């Protein structure tokens, strides 16, 4: 088992990569701007840890 760090996992290819890593039995850290927007299937997994990650300059 490995731990993956996936950015942009609230939608699109980032979410699909996170799902593929989970399907492979791995742990996944998902970096997203807003952790509340993580899809339910990822959010509800005990192998996923969501972190707020926003690299924009506000």
C-alpha positions in Angstrom: 0.0 0.0 0.0 1.2 3.5 -0.8 0.0 7.0 0.0 -0.9 9.2 -3.0 -1.0 13.0 -2.9 -3.5 14.2 -5.5 -4.2 17.9 -6.2 -7.4 19.2 -7.8 -9.3 16.2 -6.6 -12.7 17.9 -6.1 -13.5 17.2 -9.8 -12.3 16.1 -13.1 -9.1 14.2 -13.6 -7.9 14.8 -10.1 -10.9 13.0 -8.7 -10.5 10.2 -11.1 -6.9 9.7 -10.2 -7.9 9.7 -6.5 -10.5 7.1 -7.2 -8.1 4.9 -9.1 -5.6 5.1 -6.3 -8.3 4.0 -3.8 -9.4 1.2 -6.1 -5.8 0.0 -5.9 -6.0 -0.2 -2.1 -3.9 2.9 -1.4 -4.4 5.8 1.0 -5.0 9.2 -0.7 -4.4 12.8 0.5 -6.5 15.0 -1.7 -5.5 18.7 -2.0 -8.4 20.9 -2.8 -9.3 24.6 -2.5 -12.4 23.8 -0.4 -12.5 20.4 1.4 -16.3 20.6 1.5 -16.3 20.2 -2.3 -14.6 16.8 -2.2 -17.0 14.3 -3.9 -19.0 12.1 -1.4 -17.4 8.9 -2.5 -14.0 10.2 -1.6 -15.0 12.2 1.4 -16.7 9.1 3.0 -13.7 6.8 2.6 -11.6 6.2 5.6 -8.5 6.0 3.3 -8.9 9.7 2.1 -7.6 12.7 3.9 -8.7 16.1 2.4 -6.5 19.2 2.9 -7.2 22.8 2.0 -4.6 23.8 -0.7 -5.0 27.0 -2.5 -1.9 28.4 -4.2 -3.6 31.6 -5.5 -2.5 34.9 -4.2 -5.6 36.6 -2.7 
